[in-house]
């Protein structure tokens, strides 16, 4: 099974009737699979591990290091999906949606002690209610985003 979200097949008609394919018969499974595949879990895991290492740095360096870590992995997310995509897979949608997924998840999981937080090494714009809302909103919306097959 591919790590990337697969393109929605074009609708096929035979004698004016829509031909149903097995994937069309399980819309909930496809929706949930897209939600899961758009979250760059491997990128988030590495980002979180590096944040854990960076916490040991002295305060003057820590704030900049945490910010660089967020920016670095935000950039690496679309690059990563570009590298692992097969030539036949639609990667652009995956890259864009996963980029936003990374930003939302990074904001949510770093919490008040991370680069976004209110601590001395944060930039003072972390709000747990906003983090929860963004995760819920992304999870709801991303399942509806499916790349289309090229013509």
Backbone as JSON Lines, residues from 0, in Angstrom:
{"i":0,"aa":"X","n":[0.85,-1.17,0.0],"ca":[0.0,0.0,0.0],"c":[0.89,1.23,0.0]}
{"i":1,"aa":"X","n":[0.54,2.18,-0.81],"ca":[1.31,3.4,-0.96],"c":[1.14,4.31,0.26]}
{"i":2,"aa":"X","n":[2.15,5.09,0.54],"ca":[2.09,6.08,1.62],"c":[1.31,7.31,1.2]}
{"i":3,"aa":"X","n":[1.18,7.54,-0.1],"ca":[0.48,8.71,-0.61],"c":[-0.99,8.43,-0.88]}
{"i":4,"aa":"X","n":[-1.78,9.48,-0.82],"ca":[-3.19,9.38,-1.17],"c":[-3.27,9.15,-2.67]}
{"i":5,"aa":"X","n":[-4.08,8.18,-3.05],"ca":[-4.21,7.85,-4.46],"c":[-5.28,8.71,-5.13]}
{"i":6,"aa":"X","n":[-5.14,8.88,-6.41],"ca":[-6.09,9.69,-7.18],"c":[-7.44,9.01,-7.23]}
{"i":7,"aa":"X","n":[-8.47,9.83,-7.24],"ca":[-9.81,9.31,-7.44],"c":[-9.94,8.9,-8.89]}
{"i":8,"aa":"X","n":[-10.38,7.69,-9.15],"ca":[-10.54,7.29,-10.56],"c":[-11.65,8.09,-11.22]}
{"i":9,"aa":"X","n":[-11.47,8.3,-12.52],"ca":[-12.5,9.0,-13.28],"c":[-13.77,8.15,-13.29]}
{"i":10,"aa":"X","n":[-14.88,8.83,-13.34],"ca":[-16.15,8.11,-13.4],"c":[-16.3,7.51,-14.8]}
{"i":11,"aa":"X","n":[-16.73,6.27,-14.81],"ca":[-16.93,5.6,-16.09],"c":[-18.42,5.29,-16.27]}
{"i":12,"aa":"X","n":[-18.88,5.5,-17.46],"ca":[-20.28,5.24,-17.78],"c":[-20.36,4.2,-18.89]}
{"i":13,"aa":"X","n":[-21.27,3.29,-18.74],"ca":[-21.56,2.3,-19.78],"c":[-23.05,2.4,-20.06]}
{"i":14,"aa":"X","n":[-23.37,2.69,-21.3],"ca":[-24.77,2.87,-21.72],"c":[-25.5,3.88,-20.84]}
{"i":15,"aa":"X","n":[-24.79,4.94,-20.45],"ca":[-25.42,6.0,-19.65],"c":[-25.51,5.71,-18.17]}
{"i":16,"aa":"X","n":[-25.04,4.53,-17.73],"ca":[-25.09,4.17,-16.31],"c":[-23.69,4.23,-15.7]}
{"i":17,"aa":"X","n":[-23.61,4.78,-14.52],"ca":[-22.34,4.88,-13.82],"c":[-21.88,3.49,-13.39]}
{"i":18,"aa":"X","n":[-20.63,3.14,-13.73],"ca":[-20.06,1.85,-13.36],"c":[-19.42,2.0,-11.98]}
{"i":19,"aa":"X","n":[-19.86,1.21,-11.04],"ca":[-19.32,1.25,-9.68],"c":[-18.11,0.33,-9.59]}
{"i":20,"aa":"X","n":[-17.06,0.85,-8.98],"ca":[-15.86,0.07,-8.76],"c":[-15.78,-0.25,-7.27]}
{"i":21,"aa":"X","n":[-15.01,-1.26,-6.87],"ca":[-14.95,-1.62,-5.45],"c":[-14.57,-0.43,-4.54]}
{"i":22,"aa":"X","n":[-13.68,0.44,-4.97],"ca":[-13.28,1.58,-4.15],"c":[-14.44,2.55,-3.95]}
{"i":23,"aa":"X","n":[-15.33,2.66,-4.95],"ca":[-16.48,3.55,-4.85],"c":[-17.5,3.04,-3.84]}
{"i":24,"aa":"X","n":[-17.45,1.76,-3.54],"ca":[-18.44,1.16,-2.65],"c":[-18.08,1.32,-1.18]}
{"i":25,"aa":"X","n":[-16.9,1.83,-0.87],"ca":[-16.48,2.03,0.5],"c":[-16.02,3.47,0.72]}
{"i":26,"aa":"X","n":[-16.94,4.44,0.61],"ca":[-16.53,5.84,0.7],"c":[-15.97,6.23,2.07]}
{"i":27,"aa":"X","n":[-16.49,5.64,3.15],"ca":[-15.99,5.98,4.49],"c":[-14.56,5.5,4.66]}
{"i":28,"aa":"X","n":[-14.25,4.31,4.18],"ca":[-12.89,3.8,4.28],"c":[-11.92,4.7,3.52]}
{"i":29,"aa":"X","n":[-12.29,5.14,2.32],"ca":[-11.46,6.03,1.52],"c":[-11.24,7.37,2.21]}
{"i":30,"aa":"X","n":[-12.31,7.89,2.8],"ca":[-12.24,9.17,3.53],"c":[-11.25,9.07,4.69]}
{"i":31,"aa":"X","n":[-11.41,8.04,5.52],"ca":[-10.55,7.86,6.69],"c":[-9.1,7.59,6.29]}
{"i":32,"aa":"X","n":[-8.92,6.85,5.2],"ca":[-7.57,6.58,4.71],"c":[-6.88,7.87,4.27]}
{"i":33,"aa":"X","n":[-7.61,8.75,3.61],"ca":[-7.04,10.04,3.2],"c":[-6.65,10.87,4.42]}
{"i":34,"aa":"X","n":[-7.51,10.93,5.42],"ca":[-7.2,11.69,6.64],"c":[-5.89,11.19,7.24]}
{"i":35,"aa":"X","n":[-5.74,9.88,7.35],"ca":[-4.54,9.3,7.95],"c":[-3.29,9.51,7.09]}
{"i":36,"aa":"X","n":[-3.42,9.37,5.78],"ca":[-2.26,9.48,4.89],"c":[-1.76,10.91,4.73]}
{"i":37,"aa":"X","n":[-2.63,11.88,4.91],"ca":[-2.2,13.27,4.78],"c":[-1.36,13.73,5.97]}
{"i":38,"aa":"X","n":[-1.53,13.12,7.12],"ca":[-0.74,13.5,8.3],"c":[0.66,12.9,8.15]}
{"i":39,"aa":"X","n":[1.7,13.74,8.08],"ca":[3.05,13.21,7.89],"c":[3.65,12.71,9.21]}
{"i":40,"aa":"X","n":[3.15,11.57,9.66],"ca":[3.51,11.05,10.98],"c":[5.02,10.85,11.16]}
{"i":41,"aa":"X","n":[5.69,10.36,10.12],"ca":[7.13,10.13,10.23],"c":[7.9,11.45,10.36]}
{"i":42,"aa":"X","n":[7.43,12.48,9.7],"ca":[8.05,13.81,9.81],"c":[7.79,14.38,11.2]}
{"i":43,"aa":"X","n":[6.56,14.27,11.67],"ca":[6.2,14.78,12.99],"c":[6.98,14.06,14.09]}
{"i":44,"aa":"X","n":[7.16,12.76,13.96],"ca":[7.91,12.0,14.95],"c":[9.37,12.47,15.03]}
{"i":45,"aa":"X","n":[9.99,12.68,13.88],"ca":[11.37,13.14,13.85],"c":[11.48,14.56,14.39]}
{"i":46,"aa":"X","n":[10.55,15.41,14.01],"ca":[10.5,16.79,14.5],"c":[10.39,16.81,16.03]}
{"i":47,"aa":"X","n":[9.51,15.98,16.57],"ca":[9.31,15.92,18.01],"c":[10.55,15.41,18.73]}
{"i":48,"aa":"X","n":[11.21,14.41,18.16],"ca":[12.44,13.87,18.77],"c":[13.53,14.93,18.79]}
{"i":49,"aa":"X","n":[13.68,15.67,17.71],"ca":[14.7,16.73,17.66],"c":[14.36,17.85,18.64]}
{"i":50,"aa":"X","n":[13.08,18.18,18.78],"ca":[12.68,19.17,19.79],"c":[13.12,18.72,21.18]}
{"i":51,"aa":"X","n":[12.99,17.44,21.46],"ca":[13.4,16.9,22.75],"c":[14.89,17.05,23.0]}
{"i":52,"aa":"X","n":[15.67,16.93,21.95],"ca":[17.12,17.11,22.07],"c":[17.46,18.6,22.24]}
{"i":53,"aa":"X","n":[16.75,19.45,21.51],"ca":[17.04,20.88,21.55],"c":[16.74,21.51,22.91]}
{"i":54,"aa":"X","n":[15.83,20.94,23.66],"ca":[15.46,21.51,24.97],"c":[16.67,21.62,25.89]}
{"i":55,"aa":"X","n":[17.68,20.82,25.67],"ca":[18.89,20.88,26.49],"c":[19.81,22.05,26.18]}
{"i":56,"aa":"X","n":[19.51,22.81,25.14],"ca":[20.35,23.96,24.77],"c":[20.13,25.13,25.73]}
{"i":57,"aa":"X","n":[21.12,26.01,25.85],"ca":[20.92,27.19,26.69],"c":[19.85,28.11,26.1]}
{"i":58,"aa":"X","n":[19.16,28.86,26.97],"ca":[18.03,29.7,26.56],"c":[18.3,30.64,25.38]}
{"i":59,"aa":"X","n":[19.43,31.33,25.3],"ca":[19.62,32.25,24.17],"c":[19.59,31.55,22.8]}
{"i":60,"aa":"X","n":[20.0,30.31,22.76],"ca":[20.05,29.55,21.49],"c":[18.78,28.75,21.26]}
{"i":61,"aa":"X","n":[18.1,28.4,22.34],"ca":[16.96,27.49,22.26],"c":[15.81,28.04,21.41]}
{"i":62,"aa":"X","n":[15.44,29.29,21.6],"ca":[14.31,29.89,20.88],"c":[14.54,29.83,19.37]}
{"i":63,"aa":"X","n":[15.73,30.23,18.93],"ca":[16.04,30.2,17.49],"c":[16.12,28.78,16.97]}
{"i":64,"aa":"X","n":[16.67,27.88,17.76],"ca":[16.8,26.49,17.34],"c":[15.44,25.83,17.15]}
{"i":65,"aa":"X","n":[14.51,26.1,18.05],"ca":[13.16,25.54,17.92],"c":[12.46,26.09,16.68]}
{"i":66,"aa":"X","n":[12.65,27.38,16.42],"ca":[12.05,28.0,15.23],"c":[12.65,27.4,13.96]}
{"i":67,"aa":"X","n":[13.96,27.24,13.93],"ca":[14.63,26.64,12.76],"c":[14.13,25.21,12.55]}
{"i":68,"aa":"X","n":[13.9,24.49,13.62],"ca":[13.41,23.11,13.52],"c":[12.03,23.07,12.86]}
{"i":69,"aa":"X","n":[11.14,23.98,13.25],"ca":[9.8,24.04,12.64],"c":[9.92,24.37,11.15]}
{"i":70,"aa":"X","n":[10.69,25.39,10.83],"ca":[10.85,25.81,9.44],"c":[11.48,24.7,8.6]}
{"i":71,"aa":"X","n":[12.52,24.07,9.13],"ca":[13.2,22.99,8.42],"c":[12.24,21.86,8.07]}
{"i":72,"aa":"X","n":[11.47,21.4,9.05],"ca":[10.57,20.27,8.78],"c":[9.34,20.67,7.97]}
{"i":73,"aa":"X","n":[8.95,21.94,8.04],"ca":[7.86,22.41,7.17],"c":[8.32,22.34,5.71]}
{"i":74,"aa":"X","n":[9.57,22.7,5.46],"ca":[10.13,22.62,4.11],"c":[10.36,21.17,3.69]}
{"i":75,"aa":"X","n":[10.84,20.36,4.62],"ca":[11.14,18.96,4.3],"c":[9.9,18.11,4.04]}
{"i":76,"aa":"X","n":[8.76,18.51,4.56],"ca":[7.54,17.72,4.36],"c":[7.19,17.55,2.89]}
{"i":77,"aa":"X","n":[7.03,18.63,2.11],"ca":[6.73,18.41,0.68],"c":[7.89,17.76,-0.08]}
{"i":78,"aa":"X","n":[9.11,18.06,0.33],"ca":[10.28,17.44,-0.32],"c":[10.24,15.93,-0.11]}
{"i":79,"aa":"X","n":[9.95,15.5,1.11],"ca":[9.88,14.08,1.44],"c":[8.84,13.37,0.58]}
{"i":80,"aa":"X","n":[7.65,13.96,0.48],"ca":[6.6,13.31,-0.32],"c":[6.93,13.34,-1.8]}
{"i":81,"aa":"X","n":[7.66,14.33,-2.24],"ca":[8.11,14.36,-3.62],"c":[9.1,13.25,-3.91]}
{"i":82,"aa":"X","n":[9.95,12.94,-2.95],"ca":[10.96,11.9,-3.12],"c":[10.34,10.5,-3.11]}
{"i":83,"aa":"X","n":[9.41,10.25,-2.19],"ca":[8.87,8.89,-2.07],"c":[7.77,8.58,-3.09]}
{"i":84,"aa":"X","n":[7.26,9.6,-3.77],"ca":[6.18,9.38,-4.74],"c":[6.7,8.63,-5.96]}
{"i":85,"aa":"X","n":[5.9,7.69,-6.41],"ca":[6.2,7.01,-7.66],"c":[5.76,7.93,-8.8]}
{"i":86,"aa":"X","n":[6.31,7.7,-9.97],"ca":[6.0,8.56,-11.12],"c":[4.51,8.58,-11.45]}
{"i":87,"aa":"X","n":[3.81,7.51,-11.17],"ca":[2.39,7.43,-11.51],"c":[1.49,8.03,-10.44]}
{"i":88,"aa":"X","n":[2.03,8.37,-9.27],"ca":[1.22,8.89,-8.18],"c":[1.1,10.42,-8.23]}
{"i":89,"aa":"X","n":[-0.08,10.92,-7.95],"ca":[-0.25,12.37,-7.91],"c":[0.31,12.9,-6.59]}
{"i":90,"aa":"X","n":[1.41,13.61,-6.66],"ca":[2.08,14.03,-5.43],"c":[1.77,15.46,-5.0]}
{"i":91,"aa":"X","n":[1.37,16.32,-5.91],"ca":[1.2,17.74,-5.58],"c":[0.18,17.95,-4.47]}
{"i":92,"aa":"X","n":[-0.97,17.31,-4.57],"ca":[-2.0,17.44,-3.53],"c":[-1.47,16.94,-2.2]}
{"i":93,"aa":"X","n":[-0.79,15.81,-2.22],"ca":[-0.2,15.25,-1.0],"c":[0.78,16.24,-0.37]}
{"i":94,"aa":"X","n":[1.63,16.84,-1.19],"ca":[2.63,17.77,-0.68],"c":[1.99,18.99,-0.02]}
{"i":95,"aa":"X","n":[0.99,19.55,-0.65],"ca":[0.35,20.76,-0.13],"c":[-0.43,20.47,1.15]}
{"i":96,"aa":"X","n":[-1.26,19.43,1.12],"ca":[-2.09,19.12,2.29],"c":[-1.21,18.66,3.45]}
{"i":97,"aa":"X","n":[-0.19,17.87,3.18],"ca":[0.7,17.41,4.26],"c":[1.53,18.54,4.84]}
{"i":98,"aa":"X","n":[1.88,19.54,4.03],"ca":[2.58,20.72,4.53],"c":[1.72,21.41,5.59]}
{"i":99,"aa":"X","n":[0.45,21.65,5.27],"ca":[-0.44,22.28,6.24],"c":[-0.7,21.38,7.44]}
{"i":100,"aa":"X","n":[-0.77,20.08,7.19],"ca":[-0.94,19.13,8.3],"c":[0.25,19.22,9.26]}
{"i":101,"aa":"X","n":[1.45,19.31,8.71],"ca":[2.62,19.41,9.58],"c":[2.56,20.67,10.44]}
{"i":102,"aa":"X","n":[2.25,21.8,9.83],"ca":[2.18,23.07,10.57],"c":[1.15,22.95,11.7]}
{"i":103,"aa":"X","n":[-0.01,22.43,11.4],"ca":[-1.07,22.3,12.41],"c":[-0.66,21.34,13.52]}
{"i":104,"aa":"X","n":[-0.1,20.2,13.15],"ca":[0.31,19.23,14.16],"c":[1.51,19.74,14.97]}
{"i":105,"aa":"X","n":[2.44,20.41,14.33],"ca":[3.58,20.96,15.06],"c":[3.11,21.99,16.08]}
{"i":106,"aa":"X","n":[2.18,22.83,15.67],"ca":[1.61,23.83,16.58],"c":[0.93,23.13,17.75]}
{"i":107,"aa":"X","n":[0.17,22.08,17.45],"ca":[-0.63,21.41,18.48],"c":[0.21,20.59,19.45]}
{"i":108,"aa":"X","n":[1.19,19.87,18.95],"ca":[1.92,18.96,19.84],"c":[3.06,19.6,20.61]}
{"i":109,"aa":"X","n":[3.58,20.73,20.12],"ca":[4.66,21.36,20.88],"c":[4.13,22.04,22.12]}
{"i":110,"aa":"X","n":[2.87,22.43,22.09],"ca":[2.23,22.96,23.29],"c":[2.83,24.26,23.78]}
{"i":111,"aa":"X","n":[2.53,24.56,25.01],"ca":[2.95,25.82,25.61],"c":[4.46,25.9,25.83]}
{"i":112,"aa":"X","n":[5.13,24.76,25.86],"ca":[6.58,24.76,26.1],"c":[7.4,24.8,24.82]}
{"i":113,"aa":"X","n":[6.75,24.72,23.68],"ca":[7.47,24.71,22.42],"c":[7.7,26.1,21.87]}
{"i":114,"aa":"X","n":[8.06,26.16,20.62],"ca":[8.4,27.42,19.95],"c":[7.2,28.37,19.88]}
{"i":115,"aa":"X","n":[6.0,27.83,19.89],"ca":[4.8,28.67,19.81],"c":[4.31,29.13,21.19]}
{"i":116,"aa":"X","n":[4.86,28.55,22.24],"ca":[4.33,28.72,23.59],"c":[4.62,30.03,24.27]}
{"i":117,"aa":"X","n":[4.13,30.11,25.5],"ca":[4.27,31.31,26.32],"c":[5.52,31.27,27.2]}
{"i":118,"aa":"X","n":[6.28,30.2,27.12],"ca":[7.49,30.07,27.93],"c":[8.56,31.06,27.43]}
{"i":119,"aa":"X","n":[9.65,31.22,28.17],"ca":[10.69,32.17,27.75],"c":[11.29,31.88,26.37]}
{"i":120,"aa":"X","n":[11.25,30.62,25.93],"ca":[11.83,30.29,24.62],"c":[10.76,30.13,23.54]}
{"i":121,"aa":"X","n":[9.54,30.62,23.79],"ca":[8.47,30.56,22.81],"c":[8.13,31.94,22.28]}
{"i":122,"aa":"X","n":[7.34,31.96,21.22],"ca":[6.95,33.23,20.59],"c":[5.58,33.72,21.05]}
{"i":123,"aa":"X","n":[5.04,33.11,22.08],"ca":[3.85,33.56,22.8],"c":[2.58,33.62,21.93]}
{"i":124,"aa":"X","n":[2.36,32.6,21.12],"ca":[1.07,32.54,20.43],"c":[0.52,31.12,20.35]}
{"i":125,"aa":"X","n":[0.66,30.4,21.46],"ca":[0.06,29.06,21.56],"c":[-1.2,29.16,22.42]}
{"i":126,"aa":"X","n":[-2.29,28.63,21.87],"ca":[-3.56,28.57,22.6],"c":[-4.12,27.17,22.44]}
{"i":127,"aa":"X","n":[-4.28,26.43,23.54],"ca":[-4.73,25.03,23.42],"c":[-6.08,24.88,22.72]}
{"i":128,"aa":"X","n":[-6.97,25.83,22.91],"ca":[-8.28,25.75,22.26],"c":[-8.12,25.87,20.74]}
{"i":129,"aa":"X","n":[-7.25,26.76,20.3],"ca":[-6.98,26.92,18.88],"c":[-6.32,25.65,18.32]}
{"i":130,"aa":"X","n":[-5.37,25.09,19.06],"ca":[-4.7,23.86,18.63],"c":[-5.71,22.73,18.45]}
{"i":131,"aa":"X","n":[-6.59,22.56,19.41],"ca":[-7.61,21.51,19.31],"c":[-8.54,21.76,18.13]}
{"i":132,"aa":"X","n":[-8.97,22.99,17.97],"ca":[-9.85,23.33,16.86],"c":[-9.2,23.08,15.51]}
{"i":133,"aa":"X","n":[-7.92,23.43,15.38],"ca":[-7.22,23.23,14.11],"c":[-7.09,21.74,13.78]}
{"i":134,"aa":"X","n":[-6.76,20.93,14.77],"ca":[-6.65,19.48,14.55],"c":[-7.99,18.9,14.1]}
{"i":135,"aa":"X","n":[-9.04,19.29,14.8],"ca":[-10.37,18.78,14.44],"c":[-10.8,19.24,13.05]}
{"i":136,"aa":"X","n":[-10.58,20.51,12.75],"ca":[-10.95,21.05,11.45],"c":[-10.15,20.4,10.32]}
{"i":137,"aa":"X","n":[-8.85,20.25,10.53],"ca":[-8.02,19.59,9.52],"c":[-8.48,18.15,9.3]}
{"i":138,"aa":"X","n":[-8.71,17.44,10.39],"ca":[-9.12,16.04,10.28],"c":[-10.44,15.9,9.53]}
{"i":139,"aa":"X","n":[-11.34,16.83,9.74],"ca":[-12.63,16.79,9.05],"c":[-12.48,17.12,7.56]}
{"i":140,"aa":"X","n":[-11.79,18.2,7.26],"ca":[-11.69,18.7,5.88],"c":[-10.79,17.84,5.0]}
{"i":141,"aa":"X","n":[-9.67,17.38,5.53],"ca":[-8.69,16.68,4.7],"c":[-9.22,15.41,4.06]}
{"i":142,"aa":"X","n":[-10.16,14.75,4.7],"ca":[-10.73,13.53,4.12],"c":[-11.49,13.77,2.84]}
{"i":143,"aa":"X","n":[-11.94,15.0,2.64],"ca":[-12.68,15.33,1.42],"c":[-11.76,15.69,0.26]}
{"i":144,"aa":"X","n":[-10.48,15.87,0.53],"ca":[-9.52,16.28,-0.5],"c":[-8.92,15.03,-1.13]}
{"i":145,"aa":"X","n":[-9.24,14.82,-2.36],"ca":[-8.73,13.64,-3.09],"c":[-8.18,14.11,-4.43]}
{"i":146,"aa":"X","n":[-6.94,13.76,-4.74],"ca":[-6.4,14.13,-6.04],"c":[-7.16,13.42,-7.16]}
{"i":147,"aa":"X","n":[-7.2,14.06,-8.29],"ca":[-7.87,13.49,-9.47],"c":[-6.85,12.88,-10.39]}
{"i":148,"aa":"X","n":[-7.29,11.88,-11.13],"ca":[-6.43,11.3,-12.16],"c":[-6.21,12.34,-13.25]}
{"i":149,"aa":"X","n":[-5.03,12.31,-13.83],"ca":[-4.74,13.22,-14.94],"c":[-5.47,12.75,-16.18]}
{"i":150,"aa":"X","n":[-5.86,13.72,-16.98],"ca":[-6.6,13.38,-18.22],"c":[-5.65,12.84,-19.26]}
